[in-house]
Amino acid sequence: MVGIDTPILFKSTSEGAREFLVPTRHKGYAYALPQSPQQYKQLLMAGGIHQYFQFAKCFRDEDLRADRQPEFTQLDVEMSFASGEDVMAVMERELIAPLWRHFLSTDLNEPFPRMTYYEAMSKHGSDKPDLRIPIQPFTPIGYLIPADLGSMITPLKDPIIEAMIVPLDCSAEESRKFVSAFFDSPAGKSFNANPNGGPGVFIYDSSKPLQGLSAFGFEAVEKVENQFDLQDGHIIILQARMDAAHSGGSTALGSMRNDMFHAAVRQGYLPAPSWKEFEPLWVTDFPLFSPSVPSEPGQGGNAGFASTHHPFTSPKTPEDVDMLLTDPSKVIGYHYDLVINGEEVGGGSQRIHQSAMQDFIFRKVLRMDDAKVAEFAHLLEALRAGCPPHAGIALGFDRLVAMIVSSMAERKVTMRDVIAFPKSGKGDDLMVNSPGLMTDEALGTYHLRLRD
């Protein structure tokens, strides 16, 4: 692979994330800091570079969390004449598994398991499931329970009602106290406010009539017992959701799974995962497009949806290409995320390498206007000149380092702990007190003025 540093001063394009702009002394003109080197690396593939990598600085003007910074480093890889399968295999064999062996003396099971986005959302309620959590995959149970119980759980008509079994290692009475405290806590109260209906909570208790599940009815209790191997103290949670295609990164039940697990670990009702326990997973087959979110810039088109990841991701199969003409919302993208212990540490895709296809998605699918499409004229021209099939991935370098250091130190380490001069939750550099106020002189130099 060839190491190439791509420019930091880029241009503003409707790639998906909110950008930082850098004004110039030429009136009305500004650079943009790159949200990723995505377009540059595709230009390199079109220019004949066979395989490329770089440790790239990326910038996104997003709301901050403990695992997110406005500027971060990613290990960027792109390979021409390669498929997504090739990229995933190289990442496993040549990078992730050797890193874990070298720094943690841990052998990861290869090949890493695969799970589609639909499976991850349906079974675990998350597009980045933590497979260490000892909670069985969710099970649709609406067909088993009486209609009156369903109507008590949700106001939805024809919902999907799923069951989550939390196998606490304690008595039924202790489970009741745990559940009561959890749903009275700030984390738990939000689940009760779900517009699709709050959770229906039951404790399996062999000392009670029908084991505490009398609301299910005799026939349903017998089937539930056989299906879930219930024991005293186990929690059965029923949660409704709309019978619609999954979108976004989690469901209410998926978020509850994570929060309830961590609460149970803190109180000693479930074992804490070992610091040396790792469950890598490739999540694949994301929808190519997702409903537009007002708070996200997307691509600025008029279609009512935006690219789930970025607009350069290829449809996965010939059937998906055909579906662009009939129902774009059902098109599957050739995208893959690397998830380890519930954290997304990287994501990549097979790219569109044909100019006509890329232009069609811009104009006909996303319904971007001429001005928006013109932002990508450089990329369309490069693809038009001839570009090989190519695929790539970007790994969050800071996040990978934090995960490895956490295991070595046996305590939670965040990105901020492994970055020199990290930004605060407000995006400030507290050491040098940035960002700073612009002076009137600086505003004049860059032909800017402040609006109220």
Stockholm file with secondary structure:
# STOCKHOLM 1.0

chainA/1-452         MVGIDTPILFKSTSEGAREFLVPTRHKGYAYALPQSPQQYKQLLMAGGIHQYFQFAKCFRDEDLRADRQPEFTQLDVEMSFASGEDVMAVMERELIAPLWRHFLSTDLNEPFPRMTYYEAMSKHGSDKPDLRIPIQPFTPIGYLIPADLGSMITPLKDPIIEAMIVPLDCSAEESRKFVSAFFDSPAGKSFNANPNGGPGVFIYDSSKPLQGLSAFGFEAVEKVENQFDLQDGHIIILQARMDAAHSGGSTALGSMRNDMFHAAVRQGYLPAPSWKEFEPLWVTDFPLFSPSVPSEPGQGGNAGFASTHHPFTSPKTPEDVDMLLTDPSKVIGYHYDLVINGEEVGGGSQRIHQSAMQDFIFRKVLRMDDAKVAEFAHLLEALRAGCPPHAGIALGFDRLVAMIVSSMAERKVTMRDVIAFPKSGKGDDLMVNSPGLMTDEALGTYHLRLRD
#=GR chainA/1-452 SS CEECCCCSCBCCCCSSSCCCEEECSSTTCEEECCSCSHHHHHHHHHTTCSEEEEEEEEECCCCCCTTCCSEEEEEEEEEETCCHHHHHHHIIIIIIHHHHHHHHCCCCCSSCCEEEHHHHHHHHSBSSCCTTSCCCCCEECTTTSCHHHHHHHCCCSSCEEEEEEECCSSCHHHHHHHHHHHHHSHHHHHHHTCTTCCCEEEECCTTSGGGGCGGGCHHHHHHHHHHHTCCTTCEEEEEEECSSCCCSSBCHHHHHHHHHHHHHHHTTSSCCCCTTCCCEEEEECCBSEEECCTTSCTTCCSSSEEESSCTTBCBSSHHHHHHTTTCGGGCBBCEEEEEETTEEEEEEEEBCCCHHHHHHIIIIISCCCHHHHHTTHHHHHHHHTCCCCEEEEEEEHHHHHHHHHHHHHTSCCCHHHHSSSCCCTTSCBTTTTBSCCCCHHHHHHTTCCCCC
#=GC SS_cons         CEECCCCSCBCCCCSSSCCCEEECSSTTCEEECCSCSHHHHHHHHHTTCSEEEEEEEEECCCCCCTTCCSEEEEEEEEEETCCHHHHHHHIIIIIIHHHHHHHHCCCCCSSCCEEEHHHHHHHHSBSSCCTTSCCCCCEECTTTSCHHHHHHHCCCSSCEEEEEEECCSSCHHHHHHHHHHHHHSHHHHHHHTCTTCCCEEEECCTTSGGGGCGGGCHHHHHHHHHHHTCCTTCEEEEEEECSSCCCSSBCHHHHHHHHHHHHHHHTTSSCCCCTTCCCEEEEECCBSEEECCTTSCTTCCSSSEEESSCTTBCBSSHHHHHHTTTCGGGCBBCEEEEEETTEEEEEEEEBCCCHHHHHHIIIIISCCCHHHHHTTHHHHHHHHTCCCCEEEEEEEHHHHHHHHHHHHHTSCCCHHHHSSSCCCTTSCBTTTTBSCCCCHHHHHHTTCCCCC
//
